[in-house]
Amino acid sequence: MGIFSDKLTTLDDLFHEQLKDLYSAENQLLKVLPDMADKAKDAGLKKAFQSHLEETKNQVARLEKIGKLLDISLTGHECQAMKGLLKEGTDMIHEDATDEVKDAGLIASAQRVEHYEISGYGTAAHYAQRVGQAEAAKLLHESLSEEQAADTKLNNLAKGYINQKAL
């Protein structure tokens, strides 16, 4: 058997499993983002992490709304990809590095997470459209837009001055 508990026979089944994966991923991220914000030394980066923590709480609420809408439970699955990405982020938190280099490393770790989430939300939103779940697709697109904006914000911080300070 695969990583999910039941045999997947339709796109609808796969859509539900993607939602469970996103739900697990976001809940794992909720546990790590406060530490990332705490360890960031740059005020702009600290603020970006704190802001994304609030967005992540809203994304979890959206996923819960979708679960209710579809009458499915989103619990019982652990996203292994996010677990690995967050381990790398946690390793960076504890890395022996200058403040500037640590901030650059935290951005790199966070962007890996954002790219995973962008991929997950994009895929789930597409599946929602294909299986006729327009409301779910709308909610997933809201989260996708937030993830893209968070990635852009991190990219701008890195390119703007954080990576330069790390030189």
Sequence and secondary structure as in RCSB ss.txt:
>XXXX:A:sequence
MGIFSDKLTTLDDLFHEQLKDLYSAENQLLKVLPDMADKAKDAGLKKAFQSHLEETKNQVARLEKIGKLLDISLT
GHECQAMKGLLKEGTDMIHEDATDEVKDAGLIASAQRVEHYEISGYGTAAHYAQRVGQAEAAKLLHESLSEEQAA
DTKLNNLAKGYINQKAL
>XXXX:A:secstr
  SSSS   SHHHHHHHHHHHHHHHHHHHHHHHHHHHHH  SHHHHHHHHHHHHHHHHHHHHHHHHHHHHT    
S   HHHHHHHHHHHHHHT    HHHHHHHHHHHHHHHHHHHHHHHHHHHHHHHHTT HHHHHHHHHHHHHHHHH
HHHHHHHIIIIIHHHH 
